[in-house]
Amino acid sequence: NLLCFGFVSKGQNLVMNPSFEDTIPCIDYQNIGPPQLPCSSWYWANSGSVDYFNNYCGDLVFYSVPANAFGFQYARTGTAYCGLALYINPIFQPNGYREYLGGQLSDTLKQGHTYCVSFYVVKADSSWYYTSNIGIYLSPDSSVDYSTALNLPYTPQIVNTNGIIYDTLNWTQISGTYIAGGGGKYFIIGNFNDNVNTTID
C-alpha cells in the first residue's frame, strides 16, 4: 500500500538510496535474497514480505512499474517503489499480520538536533481496506525481529496526520519534525498499531 521515503536535514537527504534506484546486481541478489530487498540499504524489518517494484532483472509483470499485480502506479521519483501490508482482514490473518520496510541513514542523527522527516504513500488499487495508520520509527540499530510477522512493539516518532488515505492516484506526503536523542541511524516504516487500534475503512 506504499511508498517513497525522504529524510531531510539542512537540505541534505540522509536516507541511503532514497528512491530505491540503486539496485543489487541480479546474480548477487540471488545469493542474498530476503530480508535484504533487491535495492541497496533497504530490508524487511520483520518476517512480513515487503515487495519491491521496478522493471528489474526482467521481472514478470507482477512486480513491474507502472502496471503490476496490485494495480497501476507510477513511481513518485525515478522508476521504483516498495509496497507493504498495513492491515489484513482478520479472517485471513487473525493475529494482525504486518509488513515493515527498514532503511539506513548515511549519518548518525545528532543529539538535540531537529530533523525534518518526510515520506510519501499511495494506496494500492487492489487493496480492500483504507487506513490512516502508518508511521516511522527511528532507532540506533535496525530493530528487526524476523521471528514474527505481527506488529512490532515500537512507538513511531512521526505518524500520519492526514486521516485515512483514500488516494490511489497521487502520492500523499507524511511529514513531521523529530528532535534526535542521539545515535539514530536506522528507521522502520509501517503500521505499529494492533488491529484493535488500527483505523480502517
C-alpha positions in Angstrom: 0.0 0.0 0.0 3.1 2.2 -0.3 5.7 4.2 -0.8 8.6 6.5 -1.3 10.6 8.0 1.5 12.7 11.1 2.1 14.6 12.4 5.1 16.0 15.9 5.1 18.5 17.7 7.3 19.6 21.2 6.3 18.7 20.4 2.7 20.7 17.2 2.7 18.8 13.9 2.3 20.3 11.4 4.9 18.4 8.4 3.5 20.6 6.0 1.6 19.2 5.1 -1.8 16.1 7.3 -1.1 14.1 6.4 -4.3 15.1 2.7 -4.4 17.0 3.1 -7.7 20.4 1.7 -6.6 19.7 -2.0 -7.2 21.8 -5.0 -6.2 23.0 -6.9 -9.3 20.6 -9.8 -10.1 23.2 -12.5 -9.8 24.3 -11.2 -6.4 20.8 -10.8 -5.1 20.1 -14.5 -5.9 22.7 -15.3 -3.2 21.4 -12.8 -0.7 17.6 -12.6 -1.0 15.2 -11.6 1.7 15.2 -10.0 4.2 17.5 -7.7 2.0 15.5 -6.1 -0.7 16.9 -6.1 -4.3 17.8 -2.4 -3.7 20.7 -1.3 -1.6 20.2 -0.2 2.0 16.6 -1.4 2.3 15.3 -4.5 4.1 12.4 -6.3 5.7 12.2 -5.4 9.4 10.1 -8.4 10.4 9.2 -11.7 8.6 6.4 -9.9 6.6 7.3 -9.8 2.9 7.8 -6.2 1.7 7.6 -6.1 -2.1 10.0 -4.2 -4.5 8.5 -2.8 -7.7 10.8 -1.9 -10.6 11.5 -3.2 -14.1 14.4 -5.1 -12.6 16.2 -8.2 -13.9 13.4 -9.0 -16.4 10.9 -9.5 -13.6 7.4 -10.6 -14.6 4.6 -8.1 -14.7 3.8 -8.9 -11.1 6.5 -6.5 -9.9 6.7 -4.1 -12.8 6.2 -0.3 -12.9 3.7 1.2 -13.6 1.4 -1.8 -14.1 1.8 -4.7 -11.6 -0.3 -7.2 -9.7 -1.6 -4.6 -7.3 -2.7 -2.0 -9.8 -1.3 0.8 -11.8 1.1 3.4 -10.2 4.0 5.5 -11.5 6.8 6.0 -9.1 6.9 9.4 -7.4 10.5 9.8 -8.5 12.6 7.5 -10.7 11.2 4.1 -11.6 10.8 2.2 -8.4 8.9 1.9 -5.1 8.1 -0.6 -2.4 4.8 -2.0 -1.2 3.8 -3.3 2.2 0.7 -4.5 4.0 -0.5 -2.2 6.8 -3.6 -4.3 7.6 -5.1 -7.6 6.5 -8.6 -8.9 7.2 -8.6 -10.9 10.5 -10.5 -13.7 8.7 -7.3 -14.4 6.8 -4.7 -13.2 9.4 -6.4 -13.2 12.9 -3.3 -12.2 14.8 -2.6 -8.9 12.9 -0.1 -9.6 10.1 2.2 -6.6 9.3 4.9 -5.8 6.9 7.7 -3.2 7.7 10.2 -1.5 5.5 13.6 -0.8 7.1 16.2 1.6 5.8 19.5 3.2 6.7 20.8 6.8 7.1 24.1 7.9 5.7 25.0 9.6 9.0 24.1 9.2 12.7 21.5 11.7 14.0 23.0 14.2 16.4 21.5 14.6 19.8 19.4 17.7 20.3 19.3 18.4 16.5 15.9 18.9 14.8 15.3 16.8 11.7 12.6 17.1 9.1 11.1 13.7 8.2 9.1 13.2 5.1 7.8 10.2 3.1 5.1 9.5 0.6 2.4 6.9 0.3 -0.3 5.9 -2.1 -3.0 3.3 -1.7 -2.7 0.2 -4.0 -5.6 -0.2 -6.4 -6.3 -3.8 -5.4 -6.3 -3.2 -1.6 -9.6 -3.9 0.1 -9.0 -1.6 3.0 -8.1 2.1 3.5 -6.2 3.1 6.7 -4.7 6.1 8.4 -2.2 4.1 10.4 1.3 4.5 9.2 4.4 6.0 10.8 8.2 5.8 11.0 10.3 4.6 13.9 13.9 5.9 14.2 16.4 3.9 16.2 20.2 3.4 16.8 20.0 -0.1 15.4 18.0 -2.0 12.8 15.3 -3.1 15.4 14.5 -6.1 13.2 12.5 -9.1 14.5 12.4 -12.0 12.0 10.6 -14.2 14.5 7.3 -12.6 13.8 5.1 -11.1 11.1 2.9 -9.3 13.7 3.0 -5.6 14.6 6.3 -4.6 16.1 6.2 -3.1 19.6 7.7 0.3 18.8 6.3 3.8 19.1 6.9 5.8 15.9 8.2 9.3 16.3 6.4 10.5 13.1 2.8 9.4 12.2 0.3 10.2 9.5 -1.9 13.1 10.5 -3.8 13.3 7.1 -6.5 10.9 8.1 -7.4 7.8 6.2 -5.5 7.6 2.9 -8.0 7.1 0.1 -6.0 8.4 -2.9 -4.9 5.7 -5.3 -3.5 8.1 -7.9 -1.5 10.8 -6.1 1.3 10.3 -3.6 0.4 11.7 -0.1 3.1 13.3 1.9 3.5 12.3 5.6 5.9 14.6 7.5 6.9 16.0 10.8 9.9 17.1 12.8 12.0 15.0 15.1 14.4 16.1 17.9 17.0 13.4 17.9 18.0 11.7 21.2 21.3 10.8 19.5 22.7 7.7 17.9 19.8 7.1 15.4 21.0 5.6 12.1 18.1 3.3 11.1 14.3 3.6 10.6 11.3 1.4 10.1 8.1 2.3 8.2 4.8 0.6 8.8 1.7 0.3 11.0 2.7 -0.1 14.6 -0.8 -0.4 15.9 -2.6 -3.7 16.6 -5.8 -4.4 14.8 -8.0 -3.0 17.6 -6.2 0.3 17.4 -6.0 0.5 13.6 -8.5 2.8 11.9 -9.8 1.3 8.7 -12.5 1.8 6.1 
